[in-house]
Amino acid sequence: MQLSITDGVTERLSLFLEQLGKHLWDSRQRASFAMYVLGLLSSLPNKSVESIAALFATDPTETDAVYQRLLHFLGVAPWPDADVRHAATSFALAELQRRGPVQTLIIDDTSFPKKGSASVGVKRQYCGALGKVANCQVIVSLTAATEFAHIPIDMEPYLPKEWTDSQSLRERAHIPTEVTFQTKPDIALSLIERALKNGIPQAVVLADGAYGTDGKFRDGVRELGLHYAVGIQLDTKVQLIRNEDECVSVKELLARVGARPFRRYTWREGSKKALHARFAFFPVRIPKSKHQESLWLMIERRDEAVEKDRAYLCSLPQNTPRKRLIYILKERWCTEAAYQESKGQLGMDQYQGRLYTGLQHHLSSVICTYAFIVSERQRQERNGNPGKGVMVRTAEIPQRHSPTSIATLRKRIANAVTPWFLASFPARPRRQTTQIQTDVAPVLANGTGG
């Protein structure tokens, strides 16, 4: 029996908003937060503050007042991002862990291309979204993943030295005095440490070579009591356990061993074909590392890839099955899925404000919205609804869609969210309240309406 998304969703949403609302200062902040979350859930193609304000204004003359209110809430109003994020992700993780434990904590970063240079943290740097050096903001994130689902639990903007060392730029962007320059690996470690203090379960830390090549990052993860499986550069020096007097780069080792140690492994069935590659494993130590422990050096060889060989270090015990090592390593795809869904469905990369506080508040709102959708998806799948690979048509959504995809659930939850926005909104004449519901509901669900 398939369950409707509306079965009990009001009670769950009420509890969710109640937990988040405890960290907001008053009813006005709670109303603005609900309005902004509804805007992120809506089908607006551009989820800027201005377009969300226009969506909720009862008439054109009110648009500016709503816009100024939202602008103040996001850019200026003080509210604790860390507490709001923790409340939202704890709510979602409770649902996720009913199906399985958290098994990985994934560090990665994403970029937001920008045309101008006034937004906080913007500079010409490598932009992953464009695949080249360009003007952009970079956000470092931490994602928690179980076997069945994943949610971003924290994010932090990367601020280049040009921003942290310039008093004029700091004042212009309202960067707090306690925020100083940190490298991306330093930010990543602070995100992990904060997560553990907040009670996030211990799990294997995953990261690409931008983080894994940094020995300080790897040592920091181990000092926090966690294992890691991270990418490294091919020029990284290692000591082979069988001959610890010899120190060679990964590239030199590969030239020496050739193709002999490689075996083919499959780690997941993809939507079109099985995902597989050849792997080689070497027990090694890292010279001059603070932790002189045995590590797995894992080499992945993809015959058809431009970058043929990729190297990884893993601190899991030497008796860990090799198929398990590969499975854990490849779970890093979860963070890319989270970025695509957050950007494509919730406008994570569409914030147009310039202030540090505003960017943090926007990221918090996206994290919270995503967390609630994922908790609903896990509840649906746990109670027998079709999985993500099944495509259906319904009277509500005539196009072929996956019933538990982020895109589908965003549309279906939007209508259920409307009453909670109305309950949080400051008292107004009955005619206006009715008009809001009439105008807003179609846009939330289908992107139609005024």
N, C-alpha and C positions, 0 to 999 in steps of 0.2 A: 504493500500500500504506500503510495507516494504522499508525502506531506506537503502542504502548502507553506510557502514562506510566511504567510500571515498567521499560521497556527502558533499562538502564544508570542508572536514577535513583539507585541506592545508591552507585555510584561518584561521581556528580556531587554528591550530598548529602554524601558523605564528604569530598570536596575542599572543598566550601562550609563545612562545619562546622570542618574543620581550619584553614582560613584565618581564620575568626572566632575560633576557640579560641586562636590565637596571641596575641590581645589580652586574653584573660581570665587571671586570676591563677593559678588552679589547677583541679584536676579537679572540685572542689565547685562553683565558679562555672560551669564548662562544663556540669555536670549540671543546675544550676538554670536556666541559659539554655536548654538543650534542652527542659527541662520546660515552661518558659514559652512557648517558640515552639510546642511541641506543643499547648498550651492555646489559643493564638491560632488554630492551624490547625483545632482541633476544632469541632464543631457546637454547642458550649455556647451557649445563648442569651445568657447573661451571662458575659463573659470577664473576671471580676474575679479578683484573686489568691485570694480565698477559694474560688470555684467551681473554679478550676484546681487548687488544692491538694486539694480533695475528690475531683476526678477521678483524681488520682494516688496518693491514700492507699490502702494495701492493706487497711486496716480502719478503722472510725470512730475508734478510739483513736489512730491515727497522723495524723489529719487536722490537728490543731493543730500538730504538729511540722513537717509539710510546709508548712503555712501560714506559720509563723514563719520557716522557712528561705527561702521565696520572698519574704516581706515584707522580710527583711534583704537579700537579693540585689538587689531592686529599689530599696528606699528608702535603704539605708545603705551597702552594699558599694561600694567605689570601683572602677570599671572605665571605661576610656576610650571614651565614647560616639562621639566623632569618629572614632577609629580603627576601631571595629567597624562603623560605618555606611559608612565608606569602603571597607573590605574587602568588605562585602556588595554595595554598588552597583557597585564595580569588577568583581566577579564577574558581575553581571547585565549591565552595559554591554558586556562583552566578547562576550556572546551577542547582545545587541541590535544591535551595530554590524556583525555579520556580514551583516545584511540592509540596513543603511543607516546613514549617519552621524547623529550627534546634530545636530539642526537648530535646536532652540529650548531655552532655559532659562526656565522659567516661575515667576514669583514670584506667590504668592497667600497668603491666610490663611484659616483655618477656625476654627470655634468649638465649644467643648464646653459645653453648658448645665449649670449646677450649681445645686442647691437651696440649699446652704449657702454660707458665705463663707470657709471655712477653707482650702480648697485653694489652692495657690500661684498667684498671678496673678489670682484671681477678683475681679471687680468688676462693677457694673452698667455695661454698655457695649453697643454694637450687636452683636447675636448673629446672624450670617448663617444659622445653622441654624434659628432661629426667625423670622427676618425682623423683629426688633424689638429694642429695648433690654431686656436681661435680665442676670441673673447668669450669667457664663460665663468660661471661659478662652479665650484667643485664641492660636493657633499660626501662626507665619509659616513658610512652606515654600518649598523650591526643588525643582522637578521637571524632569528632563531628558527630552526627547522626540525620537524618531526619526520617520520617516514612518510606521512600523508599530506603535510601542509607546512607553510612557512609564513612568518610575519616579520616585518621590520619592527624592531623594538626601540631603536634609538638612532639619531642622526646628528651630525655636527658639521657646520660649514668649515671648510679649510680656508684660512685667511693667510694669504701670502705676506711676506715681511713688509712689502710696500704698504700694506694696510695696517699691520700691527705697529710698525715703527713710525708712522706718520700721525702726529697729533691732530692735524687738520682733517685727515680722512677718518680718524677715529671719532672725532666730534661730529662730523657730517653724517656718519652712519650710526651714531649712538652705540658704539662698541663699548661694553662695560670695561672698567679698569682692570678687572680680574682676568679678562681674556687677553692672553699673550700669544706670541707665535708658537705654534706646535707643528711639527712635521706630520704628515698623514699617518705614519706608523704610531707616533705619539698619541694622536687623536684616537686611533683605533684601540690602543691599550687603555686609554681612559674610558672609552665606551664599554669595553669588556669589564673593567674593574667596577664601574658604576652598575652594570647589569648584575654582577655577582652580589654586590652589596644590597641590591634590591630583591634578591632572592631568586633570580633567574637560575635554572638548574645548570650545573656544570655539564659541559659537552666539548666535543673536539672543535677546535678553532680552525676555520678554513680561510685562506686568503691567497691572492695571486702573487706573482713575483715582485710587484711593487712594494709589498709588505714582507713577504717571506724572505727576501734577500737580506733584509735588515736584521742583523744578529741581535740587536737590542730588542727588537720586537719579539723574536723567537724566545729569547731568554725571559722577557717579561711575561709572556704567556705561560711558560713553565713555572715561573715564580708565583703565578696566580693559581697554580695547582692544576692547570689544564694541559691536555695534549694538543698537538697541532698537526695539520697536513697542509703545507703551504708550497707555493711555487718558488723557485729560485732561478737565478741566471746561470747560464751554462759555464760562465767563468768562475763560479763559486768553487773554492778550494775545499777538498774533503780528504779525510784519512781513512783508508780502507781498514776494516777491523782485522783482516788477515795479515796486514803488513802496516802497522801503525807508524813505522818510521818513514813511510812514503806518503807524501802529500801531493795530490794532483788535482787539476780542475776537472769538472764534470766533462768538459769537451775533450780533454786529453784521455780521460777514461774511456769515453765512447769510441775514440779513434783506435784505442788499444784492443777493445773486446769485440768490435765489429757487431755482427748480427746474431752471434751465438746465444747470448743470454735472453733474447727476446721471445716471449710467448704471447699468443693472442688471447685476450680476455673480453668478454661482453659484460657491460655493467648495467644496461637498461634497455628495455624494448621501447624504441621511439615511436612516434605516431606513424612513421612510414617504414622504418626498418630498425633492426637492432643496432645499438650503438656499441662499437667495439674498436679496439686498437691493440697494438702490441706493446707489452711492458717488460721492463727488466728491473730487477731488484738487487740492491747492494747494501749490506750492513756497513755503516760508516760512522765516523765521529767528525765533528767540526773542530779544526785546530783553533786553539786559543779561546774556545767558548767557555763561558762560566759553568756550563753544564756538560761535563764530559761523559755523556751517556750515549749508548748505542742508538743510532737512528736508522731509518730506512731511507736510502736514496732511491727514488722511483723515477724511471725514465719512461716517458710515453712516446711512442713513435707512430706517427700518422703518415702513411705512404703518400696520400694525395694532398696533404696540407702544405701550405707555403712554408710555415715554420714546422719543419719535419719533426724535430725532437724537442720535448719539453721536460724539464726536470723539477722534481718535488722532493721536499724533506718531510718526513713523518716521524713523530716521536712515540707513536703507539708501540706497545711491546713487540719484541721480535717474534713472539709466537702467534701474532695476529694473522689469521688466514689472508692470503694475498687477495683473494676476491673481495674480502671485507675491506681491505685497505683501499682498493680501487673504488668500491662503492662509496665509501666515506668521502674520498677525494673528489669524486664527481658530483657530490651534492652541492657544489658551489653554484650550479646552474640556478638554484632556487633564488639567489639574490637578483639575477638578471630577470627572472620572471616577475619578481616583486617590483623591480624598476619599471618594466614594461606596463604592468597593470596599474601601478600608481600614477604613472605619467599619462597613459592612454585613457584611463577611466576616471581618475580623481584629480587631474590637473596639477600634479606635484611640481612640474617644471614651468607652470604658468604664472607664478607669483611675480607681480610687476613692481612691488615696492622696493625701496632702496635701503631700508634700515635693517640692522642686525636683528633687533627684536622682532620685527615683522617677519623676516625669513624664518626665524625659530618658531614663531607662533603658527606660521603657515605649515611648516613641516610637522608640527605637533598635531594640527588638525587633520592632515593627511594620514599620519600614523594611526590616529584614533578611528577615522572613518574606515580605513583598510582593516583594522583590527576587528571592528564589529562585523564587517562583511565576511571576513574569513571565519569568524566564530559561527556565523549563520551557515556558511558553506559546510563546515565540519559537522554541525548538528544535522543538516540535511542528509549528508552522505552517511553519517552514522546511523540514521534512522531509515535508511533504505532507498533514498532517492537515487536516480541514475548518476553514474560517475561522470567525470569531466569529459570523457571520450564519447559519450552518447549524445547524438544530435536529435532534437525534436522540434515540433511546431506546436504552438498552443494558441488558444483564442486570445490570450493576453499579449503574446509575442508571436506573430504569424511567421516571422523569418526563422529559418533553421538556426538553432542555438543550443548550447550546452546548458542544461538546467542549473548547474552549480558553478558556472564560470563567474568570475568577478564581474564581467560585463552584464550578465543576466541578473545576478543578485543585486547589483547596483540599481538597476531599473526597478526591480520588484520591491526592494526595501524602501525606495524613495517615497512611494505612496504611504507606507506604514509610518515613515518618519514624520510626515506632515502634522499629525495631531500633537506630537511632542514639541514641535516648533511652536504651534499655536498656544500650547499650554505655557511655554516659557516666555512668549512674547508679552511685553507690557500691555496692561489693560487698554483697550480701545473700543470705540463704538461697535456694536454688534454688526452693523452693515459692513464696516471695513474689514472686520475679522472674517466674515463670510466671503467677502470679495477676495481676500488673500487666498483662501482655500480654493476658490473657484479658479483663480488665475494661475496659482502655483502648481497644483497637483499634476496637470497634463504635462507641464514642462519638466517636472521632476522625473516623470516616468518615461516620456516619449520624445521630449525635445520639441513639443508643439505648444502652441499657445502664445499669449502676448508677452 
